[in-house]
């Protein structure tokens, strides 16, 4: 996000006390270039250290192979499924692959996408949750007539038909392949003797589905077998890794993908062979999931973050204090809550709203959604009509012009800081991979979709890349992680 108005401007509608405290608040959220450079350098150092040692105290990076050979020949379909970190939304899509240029090229198109919402009861128990997931898969296949597009494979008990399924999940996972004891053909994820294990390594979001130490592949595999679904799990990866897979499929120069949603994460492409764009499909290419939102878990990293008293308060009152400190400065889940804390602090000092205003709802944690910030910052009317209407409608609070100016300034400074930090994060990833040629950074998520936000983040990134690197930036379309999951499902 970007501040669309000058934070240093004086507001005639404000009292002296209001203006003085507002100036102090704006100053608290200002981040100088030197501070950003220190954070960037520490981020690069931790990425390097973690890649070499997977140090638990830093960024616990994990790798996933970029699919280099697609097993669907002559065209075909695969399923992509995404499970949100909260478990409150399940997205499924069907992607059709089409061979062009005499079979030399493969293109893809999304055939159908459907969103399912589990009940609160279904999210209370891991087994029940994955039973619901299996139900969603069955509904999707039936609703969109996909049985006619099944691939076929030989199994020990005869010929079985299946649709390859790639799974994308918004949680960090550790993957491994173990020997399979089952004789069932569907238990063979990558070969006749192995099975994919995908354990959730960490649950740190405020509303995360509790899948700690759960083998996602096993739970889903068992639910698929019990429901006799014509589906085979071919891959499980973090959603940002699948976004990188999709971006790489469409643009071979893509080396970094970052998602700015409820949380923040990024992945980059590591090439262990030739670093040229022409070799982007080399079998040794690996997508590295950085879990960059975790930055700040070491003392050295924490000292580089521009933390305010409001950031410390939100961390202290969160379900996971001390974790994901960087994410709590830039992610959708937290930006609105930072603004709400600024609002209530001004209210406590009797410098905002009438003392008799209805304060019940605005006092509820996380009641001021980050989605409110964009329309507030974009309100160009002289009396900030949209800001007043929003507070009257959502919170039942009447505002005067001074109140509305203060609220917009809060949104401006919180969003501006988030944008500069996000840009520095992207610059750190580019500096770490040291591309020798053209490098494209792919961005996705609700926070990056508006043009002012996009421009500000890119500007902040480029400011820290001073060695003439040729960097391209593109916004990924919605559900790009589903396309990446489907692509990963088709690998040989």
Secondary structure, 3 states (H helix, E strand, C coil): CCCCCCCCCCCCCCCHHHHHHHHHHHHHCCCCHHHHHHHHHHHHHHHHHHHHHCCCCCCCCEEEECCCCECCCCCEEEEEEEECCCCCCEEEEEEEEEEEHHHCEEEEEEEEEEEECCCCCCCCCHHHHHHHHHHHHHHHHHHCCHHHHCEEEEECCEEEEEEEEEEEECCCEEEEEEECCCCCHHHCCCCCCEEEEEEECCCCCCCCCCCECCEHHHHHHHHHHHCCCCEEEEEEEEHHHHHHHHHHHHCCCEEEEEEECCCEEEEEEECCCCCCHHHCCCCCCEEEECCHHHCCCCHHHHCCCCCCHHHHHHHHHCCCCCCCCCHHHHCHHHHHHHHHHHHHHHHHCCCCCCCCCCCCCCCCCCCCCCHHHHHHHCCCCCCCHHHHHHHHHHHCCCCCHHHHHHHHHHHHHHHHHHHHHHHHHHHHHHHHHCCCCCEEEEEECHHHCCHHHHHHHHHHHHHCCCCCCCEEEEECCCCHHHHHHHHHHCEC
